[in-house]
Amino acid sequence: PKLATLDIQMICSTHGPVWEQEVSKAIATYQRLSSGQTEDGLVICYGSMYGNTQRIAEAVARGAAEAGLKKIIVHNLSVSQPSYVLADIFRYRGLAVGGPTYNGGLFPVVEDLLKRLAGREVSQHVLGCFGGFTWSGQAVKTIEKYNEKMRMTQIGQAVEWKQGAGPQAVESAVALGRMMAEAIMNKD
């Protein structure tokens, strides 16, 4: 809004490219990002050691699709480029994060993402959590602890399972996906 009255021909930032073309598009993108505006969509981010967390991530996606959500992006954090993951998270309103408990904490690639998000203001999002464990359930607790700083609106109860992700965990994940889709599409 402050820039709307100015005739800007070029943007010369101290930390990025010089914009001589599509200046208005760059300003509109900055306005959208700085104000926290998002589009309807769900980004599902996970790390998986033995396939259980991946199975749950896919079930969350299935539930969201069944509820009618059109834009669903799934990132396996072990292979996805972090800058692409962050760009998707900033663009879309929903975020589901999951991982296994690892060495008394959270699987490292998932915790790395949460560290990156905790330092940024992405609080106008809805969040779903899921995680598995064998001895002590730390994955979900760690995700929820990061959310104390991020302040996203958590949807439903976290999906948590011990040992392998069985039919009950999958069913709960599909339900979480549906709840997230409803929260994303019915924003006020």
C-alpha positions in Angstrom: 0.0 0.0 0.0 2.8 2.5 0.8 4.4 1.9 -2.6 1.2 2.2 -4.6 1.5 5.9 -5.2 5.1 5.7 -6.4 6.3 5.1 -9.9 8.9 2.5 -9.3 11.1 1.6 -12.3 13.7 -0.6 -10.6 14.2 -2.5 -7.3 17.8 -2.7 -6.1 17.8 -4.8 -3.0 20.9 -5.4 -0.9 20.4 -9.1 -0.8 19.0 -10.3 -4.1 18.6 -9.6 -7.8 18.1 -6.2 -9.4 14.5 -6.0 -10.8 14.2 -3.9 -14.0 11.3 -5.9 -15.4 8.1 -7.1 -13.8 8.6 -4.7 -10.9 4.9 -4.6 -10.0 4.9 -8.5 -9.9 7.9 -8.4 -7.5 6.1 -5.9 -5.3 2.9 -7.9 -5.3 4.8 -11.0 -4.3 6.5 -9.2 -1.5 3.2 -7.8 -0.3 1.6 -11.3 -0.3 4.5 -12.8 1.6 5.0 -10.0 4.1 1.3 -10.0 5.0 1.0 -13.8 5.3 -1.6 -14.2 2.5 -1.9 -17.7 1.4 -3.7 -19.8 -1.2 -5.9 -22.8 -0.5 -3.6 -25.8 -0.5 -1.9 -28.3 1.8 1.9 -29.0 2.0 2.7 -32.4 3.6 6.3 -32.7 4.7 7.8 -35.8 6.2 10.9 -37.8 6.8 10.7 -41.6 7.0 13.1 -44.3 7.9 11.2 -47.5 7.2 8.2 -46.3 5.2 5.7 -45.9 8.1 5.8 -42.1 8.1 5.5 -42.1 4.3 2.4 -44.3 4.5 0.8 -41.8 7.0 1.8 -38.8 4.9 0.1 -40.4 1.8 -3.0 -41.2 3.9 -3.2 -37.5 5.0 -3.0 -36.5 1.3 -5.7 -39.0 0.4 -8.0 -37.7 3.1 -7.5 -34.1 2.0 -8.2 -35.1 -1.6 -11.3 -37.0 -0.7 -12.5 -33.8 1.1 -12.2 -31.9 -2.1 -8.9 -30.0 -1.7 -7.4 -29.5 -5.1 -3.8 -28.4 -4.3 -1.8 -31.0 -2.3 2.0 -31.1 -2.4 3.9 -33.9 -0.7 7.6 -33.4 0.2 9.9 -36.2 1.3 12.3 -34.1 3.2 15.1 -36.5 2.6 15.2 -35.6 -1.1 13.3 -32.3 -1.5 15.2 -29.1 -1.9 14.6 -27.0 1.2 14.1 -23.8 -0.7 11.3 -25.4 -2.7 9.7 -26.8 0.4 9.8 -23.4 2.1 8.4 -21.7 -1.0 5.4 -24.1 -1.0 4.8 -23.6 2.7 4.7 -19.9 2.4 2.4 -20.1 -0.6 -0.3 -22.5 0.8 -2.3 -22.3 4.0 -2.1 -25.9 5.3 1.0 -27.7 6.6 1.2 -31.3 7.8 4.5 -32.3 9.3 5.5 -35.8 10.4 8.5 -37.9 11.2 9.7 -40.8 13.3 11.3 -40.4 16.7 15.0 -40.7 16.2 17.7 -40.9 18.8 15.4 -39.5 21.5 14.2 -36.6 19.3 12.8 -36.0 15.9 14.2 -37.3 12.6 16.9 -34.8 11.6 15.5 -33.6 8.2 12.1 -32.9 9.8 13.7 -31.0 12.7 15.8 -29.0 10.2 12.6 -27.8 8.5 11.0 -26.9 11.8 14.1 -24.9 12.8 13.8 -23.0 9.6 10.1 -22.3 10.1 10.4 -21.3 13.7 12.6 -18.3 12.7 10.0 -17.0 10.2 6.5 -15.7 10.7 4.2 -18.3 9.1 1.6 -18.3 11.9 -1.5 -17.8 9.6 -1.3 -21.5 8.7 -3.1 -24.6 9.9 -1.0 -27.4 11.1 -1.4 -31.2 11.3 1.1 -33.4 13.1 2.0 -37.1 12.8 4.9 -39.3 14.1 5.9 -42.7 15.1 8.1 -44.2 17.8 9.4 -47.5 19.2 10.6 -46.7 22.7 9.5 -43.1 23.5 7.2 -40.9 21.6 9.2 -37.8 21.0 8.4 -37.0 17.3 5.0 -35.4 17.9 6.0 -33.8 21.1 8.9 -32.1 19.3 6.8 -30.9 16.4 4.2 -29.5 18.9 7.0 -27.8 20.8 8.2 -26.0 17.7 4.7 -24.9 17.1 4.7 -23.1 20.4 7.1 -20.7 18.6 5.5 -20.8 15.2 1.9 -20.4 16.5 0.1 -22.2 13.7 -3.4 -23.4 14.4 -3.2 -27.1 15.1 -6.0 -29.1 13.5 -7.3 -32.2 15.2 -5.2 -34.5 17.3 -1.8 -35.5 16.2 -1.6 -39.0 14.6 0.9 -41.1 16.6 1.7 -44.8 16.4 4.0 -47.2 18.1 6.1 -49.7 16.0 4.5 -49.9 12.5 1.8 -47.6 11.2 -1.2 -50.0 11.2 -4.7 -49.6 9.9 -5.8 -47.5 12.9 -3.0 -45.0 12.3 -3.8 -44.9 8.6 -7.5 -44.3 9.3 -6.6 -41.5 11.7 -4.3 -39.9 9.1 -7.1 -39.9 6.5 -9.4 -38.3 9.0 -6.7 -35.7 9.8 -6.4 -34.9 6.0 -10.1 -34.4 5.8 -10.1 -32.1 8.8 -7.2 -30.1 7.4 -8.9 -29.7 4.0 -12.1 -28.5 5.7 -10.2 -26.0 7.7 -8.2 -24.7 4.7 -11.3 -24.4 2.4 -13.6 -22.9 5.1 -11.3 -20.1 6.3 -13.0 -17.0 7.6 
